Amino acid sequence: MQEFTAWRVPESGREDQGGVVTLGAADLPAGDVLVRVAYSSVNYKDALALTGQGKILRRFPITPGIDAAGVVVESDSDDVKVGAQVLITGCGLGEVHDGGFAEYVRIPADWVVPLPGGLTPRQAMALGTAGFTAALALIRMEAAGQTPALGDVLVTGASGGVGSIAVDLFSNAGYRVVAVSGKKDAASYLHALGAAEVVSPEAIGLSERPLDRARFAGVVDNVGGPLLAGLLPQVEEYGNVASIGLAGGVKLETTVMPWILRGVSMLGISSANCPRPLRLESWRRLGEDLRPQDPEGFVTREVELDGLRDAAEAMLARQVTGRTLVRVGGDAVA
């Protein structure tokens, strides 16, 4: 490997000056494992990083991209073999460490996840951090006692990447899913993923009371802010709320009453720093019992590196449904 292509934000830290450049091996950070990247994806955090609308990038110059999947071409670790198909999500990738929007990534060995046997690199990135996060929500909610018998699970931001996959995973696991989306044209897409009902945020009926009539056994929330605050009083006794996103705001004005009078559990879902045993277990299950019937069915847009800025701007403008796949080296890599 002499030279390779990457999307690079320069030393100035000006995301608007980022673009496709040619780099060499000396430009890569230290690490035990070198991976030739086949596919990546654009997540909400990536969109914030690419446009500078969120303080995601922590050092400069840097290559963004919190996801990558491909094949190991060099390894100094006994646990990671050359030729192995692998994926990397989170762990600081694309934030403090050069990320997946490049033909090569060099990372520490303990960031590497073996590609699940039920997934190709392309399918793994069709899921990416979004799928991993949705799986974490399901696994943590069930560990806290969530079952289909308790009642409906509400998924907010349902037409986005995490939301779309959450609708699929929970419905396949036997839950009756109510999908909340502000996109009027997303209903057929969400019904096809398994949603029993699709409602708009305006029609869901948010509460302003400390406690209200219980309507939902669980909530997978990708929005935060006033929407989450208005749903908490309506969660059933000993139901669970998985808090994932903040598109609607970072502040949460609520009371402790859902927790101390109904036993509701609030579960924070943090994919970037997930403990490695849980990370490995979640990805294993995404390739086995939690595997969607058609992982690539979530992909509604596919771009190459030179299409990243447009993809990011479209995502932040709420013009994107489902997942955006990034073709870096493609199937020929793996």
Secondary structure, DSSP 8 states (H G I E B T S, - for coil): --EEEEEEB-TT--GGG-EEEEEEGGGS---SEEEEEEEEEE-HHHHHHHHTSS----SSSB---SEEEEEEEEE--TTS-TT-EEEEE-TTBTTTB--SSBSEEEE-GGG-EE--TT--HHHHHHHHHHHHHHHHHHHHHHHTT--GGG--EEESSTTSHHHHHHHHHHHHTT--EEEE-S-GGGHHHHHHHT-SEEE-TTTS----SSS----EEEEEESS-HHHHHHHGGGEEEEEEEEE---TT-S-----SHHHHHH--EEEE--STT--HHHHHHHHHHHTTTT--S-GGGGEEEEE-GGGHHHHHHHHHTT---SEEEEESS-TTT-
